[in-house]
């Protein structure tokens, strides 16, 4: 079964790191990951557009629910995802949590504390780890680490995309953390004369990511070699992004920190060599 051109296009236009890591999966797994990502990306695009396409989001959600109930809808992304969901036994609560978090982006712009934020993170990122674990048919013992990997990667995106999220009117960091460091807003103009406090604030967020990443990597032992290379590569590239920002937290205002294609590919080959030797 070939990957539909629409699904392929949505994925390729999305995350460079995910796309170029995923191409190293075996063909059947790669097809399923493309289907998953196109569904996630298309849903997210409705709420991340300026202005938000609320009507489009709710129509897409309703079409998905119809497909889940057995209908064939006029959307290849939804139909393909519904088939994947059934074939890989995704729990419906995972998809519902994802849609709920995307809906939160319509009406919620900030989070008081980490507990509140974790509700959003579960649906927006942890379930992605669960979807991937199910596609790869991993032992359920791996699910906790899979959730942490999705959560960790998402948090790096929050850190990297501070300026982009500000344009959407969103702040994905606990307000309690901002208050702890005397940060009134995440606008560059408000932190340019407050650099030490902003740096300390961002380092705390990076340390949160590092802790979650460490827990995530404990689950790599459950992943077969042929699947681990692309997953570890994507994980390594997010770690690389975090390390660049750690060196200069104000990079988040200057450039969108992303690994280059040659860096991603070279990491794939480096991981392939290390893992083949049992490292």
Secondary structure, 3 states (H helix, E strand, C coil): CCCCHHHHHHHHHCCHHHHHHHCCCCHHHHHHHHHHHHHHHHHHHHHHCCCCCHHHHHHHHHHHHHHHCCCCCCCHHHHHHHHHHHHCCCCHHHHHHHHHHHHHHHHCCCECCHHHHHHHHHHHHHHHHHHHHHHCCCCHHHHHHHHHHHHHHHHHHHHHCHHHHHHCCCCCCEHHHHHHCCCCCCCHHHHCCCHHHHHHHHHHHHHHHHHHHHHHHHHHHHCCHHHHHHHHHHHHHHHHHHHHHHHCHHHHHCCCCCCCHHHHHHHHHHHHHHHHCCC
